[in-house]
Amino acid sequence: MTEQRIPLTPVPPLRRIYRSDVRAARRRLTGRIRKTPVFHTAVPGPGGPIPVTLKLEYLQHGGTFKVRGSYNALLSERVCPEHVVIASGGNAGIAAALAAAGMGKTCTVVVPESAPHTKVAAMWSHGAEVRWHGTTYAEAYEHACEITAERGALQLHAYDLPAVVAGAGVIELEIEEQVRGRPPILVAVGGGGLIGGIAAAGGRRREIVGVEPEGIPTLNSALAAGKPVDVEVSSITADALGASRIGEIALDVTRRYGVRSALVTDDAITDARDYLWREFRIVVELSGAVALAAILSGAYVPREGERPVVVLCGANTELPVL
């Protein structure tokens, strides 16, 4: 599943996201989302054990950080329509369905034929109407736009909507309260909603590192080009991190605050997910293990005395794949 950026027509001016937006999102989200816990431990690195703090965001409602952004987007509307529409083959659809149900609204998720059955079933479980359309995310997105216009609905974007990005950034504010000092935070990158929000909240107060599969280097390529660019999607994490380009909001934030990218192989991602299960009985989807893969594989090496924070961002997987 590929969730590439599909610009609207006409293209609205870029809405920049700041720490103040994230703080406002935290106020809105009070009582709606879980403040997920952290777990201090050590993991094996190429040179020996490395102290880390795991942010257990996979324990969030719906098994995904995206619920934060979906709720914030709905709560940000002065007059929110009774129907919500989103195109997604994965966690964004689950999050939109859950948030809509939590606010007594109806939701339609348009999914491409490649959408994983487990994630579609989760959308159904939260009361969403699921429509299959096309073989690609682009085709599903186009149909979602048509439904939005027909029903006068609110359309959400999986990662390139200001309120969605700001909602995800609340994770960083929680980490500030849970972890002493300002250690680096490692975050998986797909379309950039998560890292954009965390970087906006952290600003230049701490180092933020975006970790990407080598086969989907959306942030890495955009930082090198100075603008969002299309990349070929070729990774085992494509069902969750399958954006073909970084979101414009996320790129703006990451360039402003000096966020850098670390690349990891599919083998390293699989090893990290297996390690979490074997050592801690933590079950995450492959995208949820991407950030940890950077430390286990040596793609990211903490400075001496540092205990980086690793965000485990999603749990929507099928147990048999383990």
Buried (B, 14 or more C-beta within 10 A) or exposed (E): BBBBBBEEEEEEEEBEBBBEBBBBBBEBBEEBBBBBEBEEBEBEBEEEEBBBBBBBBBEBBBBBBBBBBBBBBBBBEEEBBEBBBBBBBBBBBBBBBBBBBBBEBBBBBBBBEBBBEBBBEBBEEBEBBBBBBBEBBBBBBBBBBEBBEEBEBBBBBBBBBBBBBBBBBBBBBBBBEBBEEEBBBBBBBBBBBBBBBBBBBBBEEBBBBBBBBBBBBBBBBBBEEEEBBEBEBEBBBBBBBBBBBBBBBBBBBBBBBEBEBBBBBBEBBBBBBEBBBEEEEBBBBBBBBBBBBBBBBEBBBBEEEBBBBBBBBBBBBEEEEE
